Amino acid sequence: MLRLLSLIFILFLSYFGCSAQNNKNIDPCKLYGSVFVEKDRINATFRVYIDTTSSFANVNVFKQNNKLYADKVGQWYFTTVRDFADFSIYLEANKALADFVISYTNSETFAGCND
């Protein structure tokens, strides 16, 4: 019985330890490359809120059509294969729960960080 309780306790700690990732130490102004959109927030590297106004966003994102061109901050290539992604995001519906806010831009020159 004690072994079973110990095993349950270890599983509990490992689950909540992994799901409570603190990504606040990673600067969103350094993110670029290929991105995978997760359906479950626990598996995502970052939780992102999409704002329609670029002035309220931390990062303006330009969607690249080719992974090779997503080589600067704010230039993201969205992939459908998780293993090919540099990082993953979960599209958060509540802004308060997001790690940072993005806004999409139609111009490659406006992609990047809003300081």
C-alpha positions in Angstrom: 0.0 0.0 0.0 2.8 2.3 0.8 4.5 1.6 -2.5 1.3 2.4 -4.3 0.9 5.7 -2.5 4.5 6.6 -3.2 4.1 5.8 -6.9 0.9 8.0 -7.1 2.7 10.8 -5.3 5.7 10.6 -7.7 3.4 10.6 -10.7 1.4 13.5 -9.3 4.6 15.6 -8.9 6.0 14.7 -12.3 2.7 15.6 -14.0 2.4 19.0 -12.3 6.1 19.7 -12.5 6.0 19.3 -16.3 2.8 21.1 -16.9 3.8 24.1 -14.7 6.6 25.2 -17.1 7.7 28.7 -16.5 8.4 30.2 -19.9 8.6 33.7 -18.5 12.4 33.6 -18.7 12.3 33.1 -22.5 12.0 36.4 -24.2 9.3 36.3 -26.9 11.4 38.9 -28.8 13.9 36.2 -29.6 11.4 33.7 -31.2 11.5 32.8 -34.9 11.4 29.7 -37.0 8.9 27.0 -37.4 5.9 26.8 -35.1 3.4 24.1 -34.3 0.0 25.0 -33.0 -1.0 22.6 -30.1 -4.5 21.7 -29.3 -3.7 21.1 -25.7 -2.1 23.8 -23.6 -0.1 21.4 -21.5 2.0 20.3 -24.5 2.7 23.8 -25.8 6.0 25.6 -25.2 4.1 28.9 -25.0 0.5 30.1 -24.5 -0.2 32.9 -26.9 -3.1 35.3 -27.2 -3.8 36.8 -30.7 -4.7 40.5 -30.6 -6.1 42.3 -33.6 -4.3 45.5 -32.8 -0.5 45.5 -33.2 0.0 48.2 -30.7 -1.1 45.9 -27.8 1.0 43.0 -28.9 4.4 42.0 -27.7 5.4 40.5 -31.1 4.2 41.2 -34.6 4.2 38.0 -36.5 4.6 37.6 -40.2 3.6 34.2 -41.6 6.3 32.9 -43.8 5.5 30.4 -46.6 8.9 28.8 -46.5 10.8 27.6 -43.3 14.1 28.9 -44.7 12.8 32.5 -44.7 11.7 32.4 -41.0 15.1 33.5 -39.8 14.4 36.8 -38.1 12.4 37.7 -35.0 8.7 37.7 -35.6 8.9 35.6 -38.8 7.2 32.3 -38.2 6.6 29.3 -40.4 3.6 27.3 -39.3 4.1 23.6 -39.7 1.6 20.7 -39.4 4.3 18.3 -38.0 5.2 18.7 -34.4 8.6 17.1 -34.8 9.7 19.7 -37.4 8.8 22.7 -35.2 11.3 24.8 -33.2 8.7 25.6 -30.6 4.9 25.1 -30.2 2.2 27.5 -29.1 -1.3 27.1 -27.8 -3.8 29.8 -28.9 -5.2 31.0 -25.6 -8.7 32.5 -25.6 -8.1 34.4 -22.3 -5.4 37.1 -22.5 -4.7 36.9 -18.8 -3.6 33.2 -19.2 -1.2 33.9 -22.1 2.6 34.0 -21.8 2.6 36.8 -24.4 0.5 38.5 -27.0 1.0 38.4 -30.8 -0.5 40.2 -33.7 -0.3 39.2 -37.3 1.1 41.6 -39.9 0.9 41.5 -43.7 4.3 43.2 -44.1 7.6 41.4 -43.4 9.3 44.7 -42.4 6.8 45.2 -39.5 7.5 41.8 -38.1 9.3 41.8 -34.8 9.1 43.1 -31.2 7.1 46.0 -30.0 9.3 47.7 -27.4 
